[in-house]
Amino acid sequence: MKPSVAEILKTEISPEKYLEAIKPFNGDFVFDHDEMMNFGEVYCSLYPESVNHGDSVQVVTGYKLVRITIIECLLAGIDIKLKPFYREMLISASGVTKFMPEVLDIAGRESTIDTYKSLDNKVKDIKSVIDTLPNSVIKERFTGGVSVFYNTLYLIKKSLNL
């Protein structure tokens, strides 16, 4: 049985600890509509002041947790040697300029283009699931969390001259 990101979040509530707990699964975890809802419910119970936007730190934590989950999902199937570079690029768009030359040296242009296309498709697939969530704080956190990846993918595309 694949692990539940909601169950992991229950025990590893800080973004840093959550990241370390989820990384070893290499993206092989449940991340469908129901799991997004479960994850959101756990987040809302752990960070109740975020629900009414009363605590901006808790709101930002929600976006971080969602981005961590999405990044690890996106990295599924990527060569182990390249994962750290892609993780850094997806964490911060400024990493594209810093790490893309190294990715190209290791993987080559064609493989890097294939990875870009795969990431782009995965982001679109995740966004389509998010779009099915009912309007709520949960959907808002996921929508905000996934949106940053469009900018990063654009920068990757531009760095590949596509």
N, C-alpha and C positions, 0 to 999 in steps of 0.2 A: 504494500500500500504506500502510495506517495505521501510525503509529509504535507501537513497543512500549515500554510504561512500564518494563519490565524492562531493556531496552537503554539507555533514558535513565538509569535508576538506576545502571547500571554506570559511567557517566562523570560523573554529577553526584550524588555520594554524600551530600552534606550536605542536610538538608531545605531550606535556603534556596536553594541552587543548583538542587536538583531542582525546586522550585517555579518558579523563573524559567525553567527549561528546558521544563517541561510546559505552562505557561500559554499560550504562543503556539498550541498545538494546539486551544484552545477546546473541550476535551473530546472531540475527534475522534481517539480513540486506541483501541486494542484493550484491553478490560477484561472479559474473560470468564474462565471457570474456569481454562483453561490459562494465560492471562496472569497471573492472580492467583498461580498456583503458581510460574510463572517469576519473577515479581516477588519472591515470598517466598524462593525459592531464592537469588536475587541478594542480597537483604537479609541472609539468614543467612550467606552467604559473606563479605559485607562487614563484618558485625557478629557475628562468631562467638561472642562472649561473651554475646550475647543469647539464644542457643539454650538454654542451661541456666539462664538468668536470673541469670548471674553478674555482669553489669554493668548496673545499673539505668538508666544513661544510654543504653546501647545499646537496651535494651528500650523506653524512652520514645521514642527516635529512630524505632524501628519503627512505633510508633503514629502519630507525626507524619507519617511518609512515607505510611502508609496513608490517613490523613485528607486529606492534600494530594491524593492521587490521587482519592479519592472526591469531594472538593469540586470538583475540576476536571471530573470526570465529571458531577456534578450540575449544574454551571453551563452545560453544553452547551445551546445553544438559547436561553439567557436574553439579553435585550436588552443590548447592549454597555454602555449607560449604567448599567444596573442591576447588572452583574456585580461591580463593586468593593464595592457595598453588601452583596450576598448573600454574597460571599466573606468579608467581615468578620463577618457574622452567623454564618456556618457555622464560621469559625475560632474564634470565641468567642461563646457564647450571650449574653453581656452586650451584644454588638453589636445584638441584636434591639431592645432599648429605644432604643438610640442611633440606629440607622439606619432602622427601620421607618417613622417619620413621613416621612422623605425619600423612601423607596421609594413610599409611598402618594401623595405629592405628584406624583412623576414618572409613575408607572404607573397610578394610580387603584386603587380598591378591587377591582373585578371582576378586573382583570388580575393584581393581587397575589394574590387568592384562587386564580386559575388557576395561578399560579406555585407557590404553596404546595402545591396538589394535585399538581402535576407533581413537585415535589421529594419529596413524601411517597411517591408511587408509585415514583420512581427509587430511593429509599432501600430500599424494600421489595424491589424487583427485585434490587438489589445484595446485600441480605441473603440473598435466596433462593439466589443463586449461592454466597455464602460458606458457606451451610449444606451445600452439596454437596462442599466441600473435605474431604479426609480429616483426621481429628483429628491435629493437629500444632501446632508453634509458628506455622506460617504461618496456619493457621485461627484460632488464638488472637489473633494480631496483627490480622487482618482483623475478627474479631468485636468485639474491643475498640475498634478504629478506627471501625467503623460505629456502635457503640452511642451515641456522643455526639450523633449527629444526631437521635436520637429526642427528646432533651431540647430541642434547638434548634427542631425542628419543632413541638413542643408549645408553646414560647414564641411562635413565629410564629402558630400557630393561636389562641392566647389573645389575642395583640395584635390579631388580626383579629376577635375576638369570635365565633368559629365554634364 
